[in-house]
Amino acid sequence: MLVKDLIKALDRNEKLEVSVLDAINNVHKSWSSVSSQNVANCFRYAGFIANAESEEILSEDIIDPEPLETLLQIANEKGCSVNDVNAFVNIDNDIAICSQATVKALTSEFLKKNKTVHVRIAMSRIWIKPHPTSQKQSKP
């Protein structure tokens, strides 16, 4: 509906201005055009079937599964097993994107970069103070 309004405005060489009220009306018109059969078919196609009564076939807007079956067949031929949903969902869980740093590793890295700093760790508190030799001595 918004696209139709945009085309009409372009044909008239005008700029399309959409108010909040226009947007609300467009959403209302769009949602009103969706039938309950559309929603039921979407849920059924996704595998959400409540009971045997809801399994009756609704002919409106049923998606042809043949292209999806073809893609699945090609994936299986290439060695990709997409039948296991959990394997697909968790496919990247084992990929190491970064290592978990420990306090010991962090402090040793800090000490390597800042050799003039003393770090004292005691009772889960960290105190950082300048090393006594790194302080500039004031000249009299």
ZADRENVO-636272 format. One record per residue: residue number from 1; residue in one letter; x, z, y of N, C-alpha, C in turn. Coordinates in Angstrom, 1 decimal, always signed. Atoms other than C-alpha are relative to their C-alpha. Layout:
REM ZADRENVO-636272
+-----+------+--------+--------+--------+--------+--------+--------+--------+--------+--------+
: seq : type :   n_xx :   n_zz :   n_yy :  ca_xx :  ca_zz :  ca_yy :   c_xx :   c_zz :   c_yy :
+-----+------+--------+--------+--------+--------+--------+--------+--------+--------+--------+
: NUM :    A :      X :      Z :      Y :      X :      Z :      Y :      X :      Z :      Y :
...
+-----+------+--------+--------+--------+--------+--------+--------+--------+--------+--------+
//
This chain:
REM ZADRENVO-636272
+-----+------+--------+--------+--------+--------+--------+--------+--------+--------+--------+
: seq : type :   n_xx :   n_zz :   n_yy :  ca_xx :  ca_zz :  ca_yy :   c_xx :   c_zz :   c_yy :
+-----+------+--------+--------+--------+--------+--------+--------+--------+--------+--------+
:   1 :    M :   +0.8 :   +0.0 :   -1.2 :   +0.0 :   +0.0 :   +0.0 :   +0.9 :   +0.0 :   +1.3 :
:   2 :    L :   -1.0 :   -0.1 :   -1.1 :   +2.9 :   +0.8 :   +2.3 :   +0.6 :   -1.4 :   +0.2 :
:   3 :    V :   -0.7 :   +1.3 :   -0.1 :   +4.5 :   -2.5 :   +1.4 :   -1.0 :   -1.1 :   +0.6 :
:   4 :    K :   +1.0 :   +0.9 :   -0.6 :   +1.3 :   -4.4 :   +2.2 :   -0.1 :   +0.2 :   +1.5 :
:   5 :    D :   +0.0 :   -0.3 :   -1.4 :   +1.2 :   -2.7 :   +5.6 :   +1.3 :   -0.5 :   +0.7 :
:   6 :    L :   -1.3 :   +0.5 :   -0.6 :   +4.9 :   -3.6 :   +6.2 :   -0.1 :   -1.5 :   +0.1 :
:   7 :    I :   +0.1 :   +1.5 :   +0.0 :   +4.2 :   -7.3 :   +5.3 :   -0.9 :   -0.4 :   +1.1 :
:   8 :    K :   +1.0 :   +0.4 :   -1.1 :   +1.2 :   -7.4 :   +7.7 :   +0.7 :   +0.2 :   +1.3 :
:   9 :    A :   -0.7 :   -0.2 :   -1.3 :   +3.4 :   -5.9 :  +10.5 :   +1.0 :   -1.0 :   +0.2 :
:  10 :    L :   -1.0 :   +1.1 :   -0.1 :   +6.2 :   -8.4 :   +9.8 :   -0.6 :   -1.3 :   +0.4 :
:  11 :    D :   +0.7 :   +1.3 :   -0.3 :   +3.7 :  -11.3 :   +9.9 :   -0.4 :   +0.0 :   +1.5 :
:  12 :    R :   +0.4 :   +0.0 :   -1.4 :   +2.6 :  -10.1 :  +13.4 :   +1.2 :   +0.3 :   +0.9 :
:  13 :    N :   -1.2 :   -0.3 :   -0.8 :   +6.2 :   -9.5 :  +14.5 :   +0.0 :   +1.3 :   +0.7 :
:  14 :    E :   +0.1 :   -1.3 :   -0.5 :   +5.5 :   -5.9 :  +15.0 :   +0.9 :   +1.0 :   -0.9 :
:  15 :    K :   -0.7 :   -1.1 :   +0.7 :   +7.4 :   -2.7 :  +14.0 :   -1.0 :   +0.9 :   -0.7 :
:  16 :    L :   +1.0 :   -0.8 :   +0.7 :   +5.6 :   -0.7 :  +11.3 :   +0.3 :   +1.5 :   +0.4 :
:  17 :    E :   -0.1 :   -1.4 :   -0.3 :   +4.9 :   +2.8 :  +12.4 :   -1.0 :   +0.7 :   -0.9 :
:  18 :    V :   +0.8 :   -0.7 :   +1.0 :   +3.6 :   +5.2 :   +9.8 :   +0.0 :   +1.5 :   +0.4 :
:  19 :    S :   +0.2 :   -1.4 :   -0.4 :   +2.2 :   +8.6 :  +10.9 :   -0.1 :   +0.8 :   -1.3 :
:  20 :    V :   +0.1 :   -0.9 :   +1.1 :   +2.0 :  +11.6 :   +8.7 :   -1.4 :   -0.2 :   -0.7 :
:  21 :    L :   +1.4 :   +0.2 :   +0.5 :   -1.8 :  +11.0 :   +8.4 :   +0.0 :   -1.3 :   -0.9 :
:  22 :    D :   +0.0 :   +1.2 :   +0.8 :   -1.1 :   +7.4 :   +7.2 :   +0.7 :   +0.2 :   -1.3 :
:  23 :    A :   -0.7 :   -0.3 :   +1.3 :   +1.4 :   +8.7 :   +4.6 :   -0.9 :   +0.8 :   -1.0 :
:  24 :    I :   +0.9 :   -0.8 :   +0.9 :   -1.1 :  +11.2 :   +3.3 :   -1.1 :   -0.9 :   -0.5 :
:  25 :    N :   +1.1 :   +0.9 :   +0.5 :   -3.9 :   +8.6 :   +3.1 :   +0.6 :   -1.0 :   -1.0 :
:  26 :    N :   -0.6 :   +0.9 :   +1.0 :   -1.5 :   +6.2 :   +1.2 :   +0.2 :   +0.7 :   -1.3 :
:  27 :    V :   -0.2 :   -0.7 :   +1.3 :   -0.6 :   +8.9 :   -1.3 :   -1.4 :   +0.2 :   -0.7 :
:  28 :    H :   +1.3 :   -0.2 :   +0.5 :   -4.3 :   +9.7 :   -1.7 :   -0.6 :   -1.3 :   -0.7 :
:  29 :    K :   +0.4 :   +1.3 :   +0.6 :   -5.2 :   +6.0 :   -2.3 :   +0.7 :   -0.3 :   -1.2 :
:  30 :    S :   -0.9 :   +0.3 :   +1.2 :   -2.3 :   +5.6 :   -4.7 :   -0.4 :   +0.8 :   -1.2 :
:  31 :    W :   +0.3 :   -0.9 :   +1.1 :   -3.2 :   +8.6 :   -6.8 :   -1.4 :   -0.2 :   -0.5 :
:  32 :    S :   +1.4 :   +0.3 :   +0.4 :   -6.9 :   +7.7 :   -6.8 :   -0.1 :   -1.2 :   -0.9 :
:  33 :    S :   +0.0 :   +1.2 :   +0.8 :   -6.0 :   +4.4 :   -8.3 :   +0.5 :   +0.2 :   -1.4 :
:  34 :    V :   -0.5 :   -0.3 :   +1.3 :   -4.4 :   +6.0 :  -11.3 :   -1.2 :   +0.6 :   -0.9 :
:  35 :    S :   +1.1 :   -0.4 :   +0.8 :   -7.0 :   +6.4 :  -14.1 :   +0.5 :   +1.1 :   -1.0 :
:  36 :    S :   -0.3 :   -1.1 :   +1.0 :   -7.1 :   +9.3 :  -16.6 :   +0.6 :   -0.7 :   -1.3 :
:  37 :    Q :   -0.5 :   +0.7 :   +1.2 :   -6.4 :   +6.7 :  -19.3 :   +1.5 :   -0.3 :   +0.2 :
:  38 :    N :   -1.4 :   +0.2 :   -0.3 :   -3.1 :   +5.8 :  -17.6 :   +0.8 :   +1.3 :   -0.3 :
:  39 :    V :   -0.8 :   -1.3 :   +0.3 :   -2.0 :   +9.5 :  -17.7 :   +0.0 :   +0.3 :   -1.4 :
:  40 :    A :   +0.1 :   -0.3 :   +1.5 :   -3.2 :   +9.9 :  -21.3 :   +1.0 :   -0.9 :   -0.7 :
:  41 :    N :   -0.9 :   +1.0 :   +0.7 :   -1.3 :   +6.8 :  -22.4 :   +1.5 :   +0.4 :   +0.2 :
:  42 :    C :   -1.4 :   -0.4 :   -0.2 :   +1.9 :   +8.0 :  -20.7 :   +0.4 :   +1.2 :   -0.8 :
:  43 :    F :   -0.3 :   -1.2 :   +0.8 :   +1.7 :  +11.4 :  -22.4 :   +0.1 :   -0.4 :   -1.5 :
:  44 :    R :   +0.0 :   +0.4 :   +1.4 :   +0.9 :   +9.7 :  -25.8 :   +1.3 :   -0.7 :   -0.3 :
:  45 :    Y :   -1.2 :   +0.8 :   +0.2 :   +3.8 :   +7.3 :  -25.4 :   +1.3 :   +0.8 :   +0.0 :
:  46 :    A :   -1.2 :   -0.9 :   +0.0 :   +6.2 :  +10.1 :  -24.6 :   +0.0 :   +1.0 :   -1.2 :
:  47 :    G :   +0.0 :   -0.8 :   +1.2 :   +5.1 :  +11.9 :  -27.8 :   -0.8 :   +1.3 :   +0.2 :
:  48 :    F :   +0.8 :   -1.2 :   -0.2 :   +2.8 :  +14.6 :  -26.3 :   -1.4 :   -0.2 :   -0.4 :
:  49 :    I :   +1.3 :   +0.2 :   +0.5 :   -0.2 :  +14.5 :  -28.5 :   -0.6 :   +1.4 :   -0.4 :
:  50 :    A :   +0.5 :   -1.4 :   +0.2 :   -2.4 :  +17.7 :  -28.5 :   -0.6 :   +0.1 :   -1.4 :
:  51 :    N :   +0.6 :   -0.2 :   +1.3 :   -4.5 :  +17.1 :  -31.6 :   -0.5 :   -1.4 :   -0.5 :
:  52 :    A :   +0.4 :   +1.3 :   +0.7 :   -6.0 :  +14.4 :  -33.9 :   -1.0 :   -0.8 :   +0.9 :
:  53 :    E :   +1.0 :   +0.6 :   -0.8 :   -8.9 :  +13.7 :  -31.5 :   +0.7 :   -0.8 :   +1.2 :
:  54 :    S :   -0.7 :   +0.7 :   -1.1 :   -6.4 :  +12.7 :  -28.7 :   +0.8 :   -1.2 :   -0.5 :
:  55 :    E :   -0.8 :   +1.1 :   +0.5 :   -4.8 :  +10.1 :  -31.0 :   -0.8 :   -1.3 :   +0.1 :
:  56 :    E :   +0.7 :   +1.3 :   -0.1 :   -7.5 :   +7.5 :  -30.4 :   +0.7 :   -0.9 :   +0.9 :
:  57 :    I :   -0.8 :   +0.9 :   -0.7 :   -6.1 :   +4.4 :  -29.1 :   -0.7 :   -0.4 :   +1.3 :
:  58 :    L :   +0.5 :   +0.5 :   -1.3 :   -6.6 :   +3.6 :  -25.4 :   +0.7 :   -1.2 :   +0.4 :
:  59 :    S :   -0.6 :   +1.3 :   -0.2 :   -6.0 :   +0.0 :  -24.7 :   +0.7 :   -0.3 :   +1.3 :
:  60 :    E :   -0.4 :   +0.3 :   -1.4 :   -5.3 :   +0.2 :  -21.0 :   +1.5 :   +0.4 :   +0.2 :
:  61 :    D :   -1.4 :   -0.3 :   -0.4 :   -1.6 :   -0.1 :  -19.9 :   +0.9 :   +0.5 :   -1.1 :
:  62 :    I :   -0.9 :   -0.4 :   +1.0 :   +0.0 :   +0.4 :  -23.3 :   +1.3 :   -0.8 :   +0.1 :
:  63 :    I :   -1.3 :   +0.7 :   -0.2 :   +3.7 :   -0.5 :  -23.0 :   +0.4 :   -0.5 :   -1.4 :
:  64 :    D :   -0.5 :   +0.6 :   +1.2 :   +5.0 :   -2.9 :  -25.6 :   +1.3 :   +0.6 :   -0.4 :
:  65 :    P :   -1.3 :   -0.6 :   +0.4 :   +7.7 :   -1.0 :  -27.6 :   +1.0 :   -0.9 :   -0.5 :
:  66 :    E :   -1.0 :   +0.9 :   +0.6 :   +9.4 :   -4.1 :  -28.9 :   +1.3 :   -0.1 :   +0.7 :
:  67 :    P :   -1.3 :   +0.0 :   -0.7 :  +12.0 :   -4.3 :  -26.1 :   +0.8 :   +1.2 :   -0.3 :
:  68 :    L :   -0.7 :   -1.2 :   +0.3 :  +12.9 :   -0.7 :  -26.7 :   +0.5 :   +0.0 :   -1.4 :
:  69 :    E :   -0.5 :   +0.0 :   +1.4 :  +13.2 :   -1.2 :  -30.4 :   +1.2 :   -1.0 :   -0.1 :
:  70 :    T :   -1.2 :   +0.9 :   +0.0 :  +15.5 :   -4.2 :  -29.8 :   +1.2 :   +0.7 :   +0.6 :
:  71 :    L :   -1.1 :   -0.7 :   -0.5 :  +17.7 :   -2.1 :  -27.6 :   +0.5 :   +1.1 :   -1.0 :
:  72 :    L :   -0.4 :   -1.0 :   +1.0 :  +17.7 :   +0.7 :  -30.2 :   +0.8 :   -0.7 :   -1.2 :
:  73 :    Q :   -0.7 :   +0.8 :   +1.1 :  +18.7 :   -1.9 :  -32.9 :   +1.4 :   -0.4 :   +0.4 :
:  74 :    I :   -1.3 :   +0.4 :   -0.5 :  +21.5 :   -3.2 :  -30.8 :   +1.0 :   +1.2 :   +0.1 :
:  75 :    A :   -0.8 :   -1.2 :   -0.1 :  +22.8 :   +0.3 :  -30.1 :   +0.4 :   +0.5 :   -1.4 :
:  76 :    N :   -0.4 :   -0.4 :   +1.4 :  +22.7 :   +1.1 :  -33.8 :   +1.1 :   -0.9 :   -0.6 :
:  77 :    E :   -1.0 :   +1.0 :   +0.5 :  +24.6 :   -2.1 :  -34.6 :   +1.4 :   +0.3 :   +0.6 :
:  78 :    K :   -1.3 :   -0.3 :   -0.7 :  +27.3 :   -1.1 :  -32.1 :   +0.6 :   +1.4 :   -0.4 :
:  79 :    G :   -0.5 :   -1.3 :   +0.5 :  +27.7 :   +2.3 :  -33.8 :   -0.5 :   +1.2 :   +0.9 :
:  80 :    C :   +0.5 :   -1.0 :   -0.8 :  +25.8 :   +4.3 :  -31.2 :   -1.3 :   +0.6 :   -0.6 :
:  81 :    S :   +1.2 :   -0.6 :   +0.6 :  +23.4 :   +6.7 :  -32.9 :   -0.8 :   +0.7 :   +1.0 :
:  82 :    V :   +0.8 :   -0.7 :   -1.0 :  +20.8 :   +7.5 :  -30.3 :   -1.3 :   +0.6 :   -0.6 :
:  83 :    N :   +1.2 :   -0.6 :   +0.6 :  +18.2 :   +8.7 :  -32.8 :   +0.0 :   +1.5 :   +0.2 :
:  84 :    D :   -0.1 :   -1.5 :   -0.1 :  +19.5 :  +12.3 :  -32.5 :   -0.1 :   +0.3 :   +1.5 :
:  85 :    V :   +0.1 :   -0.3 :   -1.4 :  +18.2 :  +13.4 :  -29.1 :   +0.9 :   +1.1 :   +0.4 :
:  86 :    N :   -0.9 :   -1.0 :   -0.4 :  +20.3 :  +16.5 :  -29.1 :   +1.4 :   -0.5 :   +0.2 :
:  87 :    A :   -1.4 :   +0.6 :   -0.1 :  +23.5 :  +14.5 :  -29.6 :   +0.0 :   -0.8 :   +1.3 :
:  88 :    F :   +0.1 :   +0.8 :   -1.3 :  +22.4 :  +12.2 :  -26.7 :   +0.1 :   +0.9 :   +1.2 :
:  89 :    V :   +0.1 :   -0.9 :   -1.1 :  +21.6 :  +15.1 :  -24.4 :   +1.3 :   +0.7 :   +0.2 :
:  90 :    N :   -1.3 :   -0.8 :   -0.1 :  +24.8 :  +17.0 :  -25.2 :   +1.2 :   -0.8 :   -0.1 :
:  91 :    I :   -1.2 :   +0.9 :   +0.2 :  +27.1 :  +14.0 :  -25.3 :   +1.2 :   +0.3 :   +0.8 :
:  92 :    D :   -1.2 :   -0.3 :   -0.9 :  +29.3 :  +15.2 :  -22.4 :   +0.3 :   +1.5 :   +0.1 :
:  93 :    N :   -0.3 :   -1.4 :   +0.0 :  +29.3 :  +18.9 :  -23.2 :   +1.5 :   +0.3 :   -0.3 :
:  94 :    D :   -1.4 :   -0.3 :   +0.4 :  +32.8 :  +18.7 :  -24.8 :   +1.0 :   -0.6 :   +0.9 :
:  95 :    I :   -1.0 :   +0.7 :   -0.9 :  +34.4 :  +16.8 :  -22.0 :   +0.6 :   +1.1 :   +0.9 :
:  96 :    A :   -0.6 :   -1.0 :   -0.9 :  +36.9 :  +19.0 :  -20.2 :   +0.2 :   -0.6 :   +1.4 :
:  97 :    I :   -0.2 :   +0.5 :   -1.4 :  +36.5 :  +18.5 :  -16.5 :   +1.0 :   +0.8 :   +0.8 :
:  98 :    C :   -1.0 :   -0.8 :   -0.6 :  +38.6 :  +21.4 :  -15.5 :   +0.2 :   +1.3 :   -0.9 :
:  99 :    S :   -0.2 :   -1.2 :   +0.8 :  +40.1 :  +24.5 :  -17.1 :   -0.4 :   +1.2 :   +0.8 :
: 100 :    Q :   +0.4 :   -1.2 :   -0.7 :  +38.9 :  +28.0 :  -16.4 :   +1.3 :   +0.8 :   +0.3 :
: 101 :    A :   -1.2 :   -0.7 :   -0.4 :  +41.5 :  +29.9 :  -14.5 :   -0.2 :   +1.5 :   -0.2 :
: 102 :    T :   +0.0 :   -1.5 :   +0.1 :  +42.4 :  +33.5 :  -15.3 :   +0.6 :   +0.6 :   +1.2 :
: 103 :    V :   -0.6 :   -0.7 :   -1.2 :  +43.4 :  +36.1 :  -12.8 :   +1.5 :   -0.1 :   -0.1 :
: 104 :    K :   -1.4 :   +0.1 :   +0.2 :  +46.9 :  +36.0 :  -14.3 :   +0.5 :   -1.4 :   +0.4 :
: 105 :    A :   -0.5 :   +1.4 :   -0.4 :  +47.2 :  +32.2 :  -13.9 :   -0.1 :   -0.2 :   +1.5 :
: 106 :    L :   +0.1 :   +0.1 :   -1.4 :  +45.9 :  +32.4 :  -10.4 :   +1.1 :   +0.7 :   +0.8 :
: 107 :    T :   -1.0 :   -0.8 :   -0.7 :  +48.3 :  +35.1 :   -9.3 :   +1.4 :   -0.6 :   -0.2 :
: 108 :    S :   -1.3 :   +0.6 :   +0.3 :  +51.3 :  +33.4 :  -11.0 :   +0.1 :   -1.3 :   +0.9 :
: 109 :    E :   +0.0 :   +1.2 :   -0.8 :  +50.4 :  +30.1 :   -9.2 :   +0.2 :   +0.4 :   +1.4 :
: 110 :    F :   -0.1 :   -0.4 :   -1.4 :  +50.0 :  +32.0 :   -5.9 :   +1.5 :   +0.5 :   +0.2 :
: 111 :    L :   -1.4 :   -0.5 :   -0.2 :  +53.4 :  +33.7 :   -6.4 :   +1.0 :   -1.1 :   +0.0 :
: 112 :    K :   -0.9 :   +1.2 :   +0.0 :  +55.1 :  +30.4 :   -7.2 :   +0.0 :   -0.7 :   +1.4 :
: 113 :    K :   +0.1 :   +0.7 :   -1.3 :  +53.8 :  +28.9 :   -3.9 :   +0.5 :   +0.9 :   +1.1 :
: 114 :    N :   -0.3 :   -0.9 :   -1.1 :  +54.4 :  +32.0 :   -1.8 :   +0.9 :   +1.1 :   -0.6 :
: 115 :    K :   -1.0 :   -0.9 :   +0.6 :  +57.6 :  +33.7 :   -3.1 :   +0.2 :   +1.2 :   +0.9 :
: 116 :    T :   -0.2 :   -1.1 :   -0.9 :  +57.6 :  +36.0 :   -0.1 :   -1.1 :   +1.0 :   +0.0 :
: 117 :    V :   +1.1 :   -0.9 :   +0.0 :  +54.4 :  +37.8 :   -0.9 :   -0.1 :   +0.8 :   -1.3 :
: 118 :    H :   +0.2 :   -0.9 :   +1.1 :  +53.9 :  +40.8 :   -3.2 :   -1.5 :   +0.1 :   -0.3 :
: 119 :    V :   +1.4 :   -0.1 :   +0.4 :  +50.7 :  +40.9 :   -5.2 :   +0.0 :   +1.2 :   -1.0 :
: 120 :    R :   +0.1 :   -1.1 :   +0.9 :  +49.8 :  +44.2 :   -6.8 :   -1.5 :   +0.1 :   -0.4 :
: 121 :    I :   +1.3 :   +0.0 :   +0.5 :  +46.8 :  +44.3 :   -9.1 :   -0.2 :   +1.4 :   -0.7 :
: 122 :    A :   +0.2 :   -1.3 :   +0.6 :  +45.4 :  +47.7 :  -10.0 :   -1.5 :   +0.3 :   +0.1 :
: 123 :    M :   +1.4 :   -0.4 :   +0.1 :  +42.0 :  +48.9 :  -11.1 :   -1.0 :   -1.0 :   +0.6 :
: 124 :    S :   +0.9 :   +1.1 :   -0.4 :  +40.3 :  +45.5 :  -10.6 :   +0.0 :   -0.3 :   +1.5 :
: 125 :    R :   -0.1 :   +0.3 :   -1.5 :  +41.4 :  +45.4 :   -6.9 :   +1.3 :   -0.8 :   +0.2 :
: 126 :    I :   -1.2 :   +0.8 :   -0.3 :  +43.9 :  +42.9 :   -5.5 :   +0.4 :   +0.4 :   +1.5 :
: 127 :    W :   -0.5 :   -0.2 :   -1.3 :  +46.1 :  +43.9 :   -2.6 :   +1.1 :   -1.0 :   +0.3 :
: 128 :    I :   -1.0 :   +1.0 :   -0.3 :  +48.2 :  +41.3 :   -0.9 :   +0.7 :   +0.5 :   +1.3 :
: 129 :    K :   -0.7 :   -0.4 :   -1.2 :  +50.9 :  +42.4 :   +1.5 :   +1.3 :   -0.8 :   +0.1 :
: 130 :    P :   -1.3 :   +0.8 :   -0.2 :  +54.0 :  +40.6 :   +2.9 :   +1.1 :   +0.7 :   -0.7 :
: 131 :    H :   -1.2 :   -0.5 :   +0.7 :  +57.2 :  +41.1 :   +1.0 :   +0.9 :   +0.6 :   +1.2 :
: 132 :    P :   -0.8 :   -0.6 :   -1.0 :  +59.5 :  +43.5 :   +3.0 :   +1.1 :   -0.9 :   +0.6 :
: 133 :    T :   -1.1 :   +0.8 :   -0.4 :  +62.3 :  +41.0 :   +3.2 :   -0.5 :   -1.2 :   +0.8 :
: 134 :    S :   +0.5 :   +1.2 :   -0.7 :  +60.0 :  +38.3 :   +4.6 :   -0.4 :   +0.3 :   +1.5 :
: 135 :    Q :   +0.4 :   -0.4 :   -1.4 :  +59.1 :  +40.2 :   +7.8 :   +1.1 :   -0.3 :   +0.9 :
: 136 :    K :   -1.0 :   +0.3 :   -1.0 :  +60.9 :  +39.0 :  +10.9 :   +0.4 :   +1.3 :   +0.7 :
: 137 :    Q :   -0.4 :   -1.2 :   -0.7 :  +63.0 :  +41.7 :  +12.4 :   +0.2 :   -0.3 :   +1.4 :
: 138 :    S :   -0.1 :   +0.2 :   -1.5 :  +62.7 :  +42.1 :  +16.1 :   +1.4 :   +0.4 :   +0.5 :
: 139 :    K :   -1.4 :   -0.3 :   -0.6 :  +66.0 :  +42.0 :  +18.0 :   -0.2 :   +0.8 :   +1.3 :
: 140 :    P :   +0.1 :   -0.9 :   -1.2 :  +66.5 :  +44.7 :  +20.7 :   +0.5 :   -0.7 :   +1.2 :
+-----+------+--------+--------+--------+--------+--------+--------+--------+--------+--------+
//
